[in-house]
């Protein structure tokens, strides 16, 4: 194998696939990146057996071949090479990759490519076309609400539902639920439901952001328990999570007694200020919803936090309130995180009582809903 490739392209692809490398594995080959010629292009792949990432880049190929090399060594080397042509040659007898660029020459000991786990092939004909921009936004508005506690694997994933031309993504950690809906460019032939690891979707969003891909195809290889996202120059494969996702629809209140309209930026700033104090305790912030009492007295949302170690905080936010007054407590970090993914200028906070869930949604946008559970007020 002998290939000529640009340093910038190689560095970009190496950084992309290295995110799937297993940092602690009993299989040495899982700490490596697969380098392989593939139909006139250079292919780089990495996997931790849960997520696999592949990237293809244009190259001048003089000989076919494949090898795996230590990810950390190769990544550090490529990132420090000059911005010139990189020539890589494989000595198959010693499983050594020779890397030349400018005045530098490096030999890296590798492992036979035959030991690298096979990467699943997507079925693009049966795949689902996705709008890249909308899909990235969906992931951004949902994945953050997934749990990081491996004790309940189902909650570490995102529920994906496809039905006709409708796509829904849902994530919950048991204390909040993020729901995002949208339309598909092309209707699916049959309903599909799967739980995809949130980490895989976050990595995918990061990859397609950096790769500027315009088309993305999602496919589910039959009876493999996997999902594959394929674009022109990259591919991400992930294991699905087995289990039953909670019935999130049963948690959403049918109606609300108090509707509070607030500036998204104003509420976000208030939550950030309250979090400075609340984070030293239990992240509790009290929200005192005070409706208008007259033409000269606009509605007010009073956000307060206290900590025995730090002190107290109280912020007033102007609000348009329809309904009854209410004192309710929420996790202020959860409030801040959902407000950071809402693009609308104004946001609705809808509530019923101090012991029932609240709902946040952007004004004028029915595609996104976020349920947040209340906290106990001493």
ABEGO torsion letter per residue (X at the ends): XBBBBBAAAAAAAAAAAAAABBABBABAAAABBBBBBBGGBBBBBBBAGABBBBBBBBBBBABBEBBBBBAAAAAAAAAABBBBBBBBBBBAAAGBBBBBBEABBBBBBBBBAAABBBBBBBBAAABBBBBAAAAAAAAAAAAAABBABAABAAAABBBBBBBEABBBBBBBAGABBBBBBBBBABBBABBBBBBBBAAAAAAAAAAAAAAGBABBBBBBBBGAGBBBBBBAABBBBBBBBBEBBBBAAAABBABBABBBBBBAAAAAAAAAAAAAAAAABAGBBBBBBBBBAEAABBBBBBBBBBBAAAEBBBBBBBBBBBEBBBBBBBBAAAAAAAAAABABABBBBBBABAABBBBBBBBGBAABBBBBBBBBBX
